[in-house]
Amino acid sequence: MKKMNIVYGVAGMIVMLLIFSQLFAMKETNKIEMYPYTVVKDYGTFEIRKYEPANFTSVTLSGKTYSETANRGFRTLAGYIFGGNATNEKIPMTSPVTMNMGDSVTMRFLLPADKKIDSLPKPNASNIQFTTEPSKTMAAIRFGGWASDKKISTNTQKLTELLKQNGITSIGKFSYFGYNPPFMIFNRRNEVVVEVIY
């Protein structure tokens, strides 16, 4: 009986630590600077959003899928913002991490609004680029849990059909937006987005 009480006590402590760590992760995630947008119209199953101009650091990777490229891309860009640059400067993490899906995959990190491209330190990795995205109107569909190629494909198809049903024309490639750090388990936010004429 005493051993069982110890086991239950340890299990309870682990559960409490897990809950505490996840609450902390959610709180910290809410503090992260996000790609700024306003909702133009909420259709219930998807949204039309107006995104403001923004700067990004990016890397283009061989491979066509999320599973092939997500870890490589994240390591490369995280290495840069965590100090892998000419001045060892640390740049705050932002949200979401975006992936433009196609014959190759381009992963991008939003740069904080107070960081200008011409003042950023040179990356140690030669394949890192910097881009400025103009203001654009995008449709977005949201899904939870852990991202996968199947979920991204399913939601791309859903969004394509929803846009067709509502007479909205999409432009260019679909992208995946991921909002949460890898260690966050609950309440994960993922989206498939595409530029639209609206």
C-alpha positions as CSV (number, residue, x, y, z in Angstrom):
1,M,0.0,0.0,0.0
2,K,2.8,2.4,0.9
3,K,4.5,1.8,-2.5
4,M,1.2,2.4,-4.3
5,N,0.8,5.7,-2.4
6,I,4.3,6.8,-3.5
7,V,3.5,5.8,-7.1
8,Y,0.3,7.8,-7.0
9,G,2.0,10.7,-5.4
10,V,4.8,10.8,-8.0
11,A,2.2,10.4,-10.9
12,G,0.2,13.3,-9.4
13,M,3.3,15.5,-9.3
14,I,4.2,14.7,-12.9
15,V,0.6,15.5,-14.0
16,M,0.7,18.8,-12.1
17,L,4.1,19.7,-13.6
18,L,2.8,18.9,-17.0
19,I,-0.3,21.1,-16.5
20,F,1.8,23.9,-15.1
21,S,4.3,23.8,-18.0
22,Q,1.5,23.8,-20.6
23,L,-0.2,26.8,-18.9
24,F,3.1,28.6,-18.8
25,A,3.7,27.8,-22.5
26,M,0.3,29.1,-23.5
27,K,0.9,32.3,-21.5
28,E,4.3,32.8,-23.1
29,T,3.0,32.1,-26.6
30,N,0.4,34.8,-26.2
31,K,3.2,37.3,-25.5
32,I,5.0,36.6,-28.8
33,E,4.7,39.1,-31.6
34,M,2.4,37.9,-34.4
35,Y,2.1,38.6,-38.1
36,P,-0.4,41.5,-37.9
37,Y,-3.8,41.2,-39.6
38,T,-7.4,42.2,-39.2
39,V,-10.4,39.9,-40.0
40,V,-12.3,41.3,-43.0
41,K,-15.0,38.6,-42.8
42,D,-15.5,35.5,-40.7
43,Y,-17.4,32.8,-42.6
44,G,-17.5,30.5,-39.7
45,T,-15.5,27.7,-41.4
46,F,-12.8,30.1,-42.6
47,E,-11.7,33.8,-42.4
48,I,-10.8,36.5,-44.9
49,R,-8.0,38.6,-43.4
50,K,-6.0,41.7,-44.4
51,Y,-2.4,41.3,-43.5
52,E,-0.1,44.3,-43.0
53,P,3.3,44.6,-44.7
54,A,6.0,42.6,-42.9
55,N,9.6,41.5,-43.1
56,F,10.7,37.8,-43.0
57,T,13.8,35.8,-42.8
58,S,13.5,32.6,-44.9
59,V,15.1,29.5,-46.2
60,T,14.2,27.4,-49.3
61,L,14.5,23.7,-48.9
62,S,14.6,20.7,-51.3
63,G,11.6,18.5,-50.7
64,K,7.9,19.0,-51.3
65,T,6.4,18.0,-47.9
66,Y,6.0,19.2,-44.4
67,S,7.6,16.0,-43.0
68,E,10.6,16.3,-45.3
69,T,11.4,20.0,-44.5
70,A,9.9,21.2,-41.2
71,N,12.7,20.2,-38.9
72,R,15.5,21.3,-41.2
73,G,14.0,24.6,-41.9
74,F,13.2,25.4,-38.3
75,R,16.8,24.5,-37.2
76,T,18.3,26.7,-39.8
77,L,16.1,29.8,-39.0
78,A,16.2,29.2,-35.3
79,G,20.0,29.0,-35.4
80,Y,20.1,32.5,-37.0
81,I,17.7,34.2,-34.5
82,F,19.3,32.5,-31.5
83,G,22.7,34.0,-32.4
84,G,24.0,32.2,-35.5
85,N,25.0,35.4,-37.2
86,A,28.0,37.8,-37.6
87,T,27.3,39.7,-34.4
88,N,25.9,36.8,-32.3
89,E,22.7,38.9,-31.9
90,K,19.6,37.2,-30.5
91,I,16.4,38.1,-32.2
92,P,13.0,37.5,-30.5
93,M,10.9,34.6,-31.7
94,T,7.7,35.5,-33.5
95,S,4.6,33.7,-34.7
96,P,3.5,32.0,-36.9
97,V,6.2,30.0,-38.6
98,T,5.1,29.9,-42.2
99,M,5.8,27.3,-45.0
100,N,5.0,28.0,-48.6
101,M,4.3,24.6,-50.1
102,G,5.1,23.7,-53.7
103,D,7.9,22.0,-55.8
104,S,10.2,23.2,-53.0
105,V,9.3,24.5,-49.5
106,T,10.2,27.9,-48.2
107,M,10.0,28.4,-44.4
108,R,9.8,31.9,-43.0
109,F,10.1,33.5,-39.6
110,L,8.4,36.9,-39.1
111,L,11.0,39.5,-38.1
112,P,10.0,41.8,-35.2
113,A,8.4,45.1,-36.4
114,D,11.3,47.1,-34.9
115,K,13.9,45.1,-37.0
116,K,14.7,46.5,-40.4
117,I,16.3,44.3,-43.0
118,D,19.2,46.6,-43.8
119,S,20.2,46.6,-40.1
120,L,20.1,42.9,-39.5
121,P,23.3,40.9,-38.9
122,K,24.6,38.7,-41.6
123,P,23.6,35.0,-41.2
124,N,26.2,32.4,-40.7
125,A,24.2,30.1,-42.9
126,S,24.5,31.2,-46.6
127,N,21.0,29.9,-47.6
128,I,19.1,32.4,-45.4
129,Q,17.4,35.2,-47.2
130,F,15.4,38.3,-46.2
131,T,12.1,39.4,-47.9
132,T,9.4,42.0,-47.5
133,E,5.9,40.9,-48.0
134,P,3.4,43.7,-49.1
135,S,0.0,44.1,-47.6
136,K,-2.3,41.3,-48.9
137,T,-5.7,39.7,-48.4
138,M,-5.7,36.0,-47.4
139,A,-8.2,33.3,-46.6
140,A,-7.4,31.1,-43.7
141,I,-8.7,27.8,-42.3
142,R,-7.7,26.6,-38.8
143,F,-7.1,23.1,-37.4
144,G,-5.7,21.8,-34.1
145,G,-3.3,19.2,-32.9
146,W,0.0,18.4,-34.4
147,A,0.5,19.3,-38.1
148,S,1.1,16.6,-40.7
149,D,1.1,16.4,-44.4
150,K,-2.3,14.7,-44.3
151,K,-3.8,17.4,-42.2
152,I,-2.3,20.2,-44.4
153,S,-3.5,18.4,-47.5
154,T,-7.0,17.9,-46.1
155,N,-7.4,21.5,-45.0
156,T,-6.0,22.8,-48.3
157,Q,-8.7,20.8,-50.1
158,K,-11.4,22.1,-47.6
159,L,-10.3,25.7,-48.1
160,T,-10.2,25.3,-51.9
161,E,-13.8,24.0,-51.9
162,L,-15.0,26.7,-49.4
163,L,-13.6,29.4,-51.6
164,K,-15.2,27.9,-54.7
165,Q,-18.6,27.7,-52.9
166,N,-18.3,31.4,-51.9
167,G,-17.1,32.6,-55.3
168,I,-13.7,33.7,-54.0
169,T,-10.6,33.4,-56.3
170,S,-7.3,32.3,-54.8
171,I,-3.9,33.5,-56.0
172,G,-0.7,31.4,-56.0
173,K,0.4,28.7,-53.6
174,F,-1.2,27.7,-50.4
175,S,0.9,28.1,-47.2
176,Y,1.0,26.4,-43.8
177,F,1.1,28.6,-40.7
178,G,2.1,27.1,-37.3
179,Y,1.7,29.1,-34.1
180,N,3.0,27.0,-31.3
181,P,6.4,25.9,-29.9
182,P,7.2,22.1,-30.3
183,F,6.8,21.5,-26.5
184,M,3.3,22.9,-26.4
185,I,0.8,19.9,-26.3
186,F,-2.7,21.4,-25.8
187,N,-4.6,24.1,-27.7
188,R,-2.3,24.0,-30.7
189,R,-3.1,26.4,-33.6
190,N,-2.4,25.5,-37.2
191,E,-3.7,27.1,-40.4
192,V,-3.7,26.7,-44.1
193,V,-3.8,30.1,-45.9
194,V,-3.8,31.4,-49.4
195,E,-3.9,34.9,-51.0
196,V,-7.3,35.8,-52.5
197,I,-9.0,38.4,-54.6
198,Y,-11.6,39.9,-52.3
